[in-house]
Amino acid sequence: MTPPPAPAVVCVQDVRPHGDCTLVVLCGEIDIHTAPAISWQLDDLTPNGGADLLVDLRAVEFMDCAGVRLFDRARTRARMGGPHGRLRLICTRPASLHLLKHPRLRLGFDILDQLPAPVPPQAVS
């Protein structure tokens, strides 16, 4: 895979397992300058679909439509390849919530207000 584009500000603060999903913690600003690097990281987490991503936006200070596009893309990639793929966003900032829930966009993101307790991974029989 090609290296990620160099963002104006590094926004991906942490990527780690959280129970049966992958937690991605973002911070700073998500805009046209930083979205390509974030999208590259999320693409790397969803190579074959069926991924369960939990993206924490609580430390994001600003987000524009580039953020909405990258989360829509990540959700589509996560859902490819299986029924268990999904994208959930943790967001409490009013301006970001307004953008993500804008009624004319009809995006229907799964938005949480706090980090859920980790669900243990299912044992494969």
C-alpha positions in Angstrom: 0.0 0.0 0.0 1.2 3.5 -0.7 2.3 5.7 2.3 -0.4 8.1 3.7 -0.5 11.7 2.5 1.2 14.0 4.9 -1.6 15.9 6.8 -1.3 19.5 7.9 -1.9 18.2 11.5 -1.8 14.6 12.7 -5.3 13.7 13.7 -5.2 10.0 14.4 -4.3 9.9 18.1 -4.7 6.2 18.7 -5.9 2.9 17.1 -6.4 0.0 19.4 -8.7 -3.0 20.0 -11.8 -2.3 22.1 -13.4 -5.6 22.8 -14.7 -7.0 19.5 -14.1 -3.8 17.5 -11.3 -1.4 16.6 -11.3 2.0 18.4 -9.9 5.0 16.4 -9.4 8.1 18.5 -9.2 11.3 16.4 -8.3 14.8 17.5 -7.7 18.3 16.2 -9.2 19.3 12.9 -10.8 17.2 10.2 -10.8 19.1 7.0 -9.6 19.0 3.4 -5.9 19.0 4.6 -6.2 16.2 7.1 -9.0 14.0 5.7 -6.8 12.1 3.2 -4.4 10.8 5.9 -7.4 9.8 8.1 -9.1 8.2 5.2 -5.9 6.2 4.4 -5.7 5.0 8.0 -9.4 3.9 8.0 -9.0 2.2 4.6 -6.1 0.3 6.1 -8.4 -1.0 8.8 -11.1 -2.0 6.3 -9.2 -3.9 3.6 -11.8 -6.7 3.1 -14.9 -5.3 4.7 -16.7 -6.7 7.6 -14.8 -4.4 10.0 -16.4 -3.0 13.2 -15.0 0.5 13.7 -15.7 2.8 16.6 -14.4 6.3 15.9 -14.0 8.7 18.9 -14.5 12.3 17.8 -14.7 13.9 21.2 -11.3 15.5 20.9 -12.0 16.8 17.4 -12.2 20.6 17.6 -13.4 21.3 14.0 -14.8 19.2 11.2 -16.1 20.2 7.8 -17.8 18.2 5.0 -14.5 16.4 4.3 -15.0 14.6 7.6 -18.5 13.7 6.6 -17.3 12.2 3.3 -14.5 10.2 4.9 -16.9 8.7 7.5 -19.4 7.8 4.8 -16.6 6.1 2.8 -15.4 4.3 5.9 -18.9 3.0 6.8 -19.3 1.7 3.2 -16.0 -0.1 3.3 -16.7 -1.5 6.8 -20.0 -3.0 5.5 -18.5 -4.6 2.4 -17.8 -8.3 2.7 -20.2 -9.2 5.5 -23.2 -8.4 7.6 -21.1 -7.6 10.7 -19.3 -4.6 9.4 -20.3 -1.2 10.8 -19.1 2.2 11.8 -20.1 4.0 15.0 -19.1 7.5 15.9 -18.7 8.9 19.4 -19.4 12.6 19.2 -20.6 15.2 21.7 -19.5 18.5 20.1 -22.7 20.4 19.0 -21.2 21.8 15.7 -20.0 18.3 14.6 -23.3 16.7 15.6 -25.2 19.3 13.6 -23.1 18.4 10.5 -23.3 14.6 11.0 -27.1 14.7 11.7 -28.1 17.3 9.1 -31.5 16.3 7.9 -30.9 17.1 4.3 -27.9 14.8 4.1 -29.9 11.8 5.5 -26.7 9.9 6.4 -28.1 8.0 9.3 -24.7 7.6 11.1 -24.8 5.5 14.3 -23.7 8.2 16.8 -23.0 7.5 20.5 -22.3 10.1 23.3 -19.8 8.0 25.2 -17.4 5.1 24.8 -19.4 1.9 25.2 -18.1 -0.9 27.4 -16.0 -3.4 25.4 -17.8 -6.5 24.2 -15.6 -9.5 24.4 -14.7 -11.1 21.0 -16.9 -14.1 20.0 -15.1 -17.4 20.2 -15.0 -19.1 16.8 -16.3 -22.7 17.0 
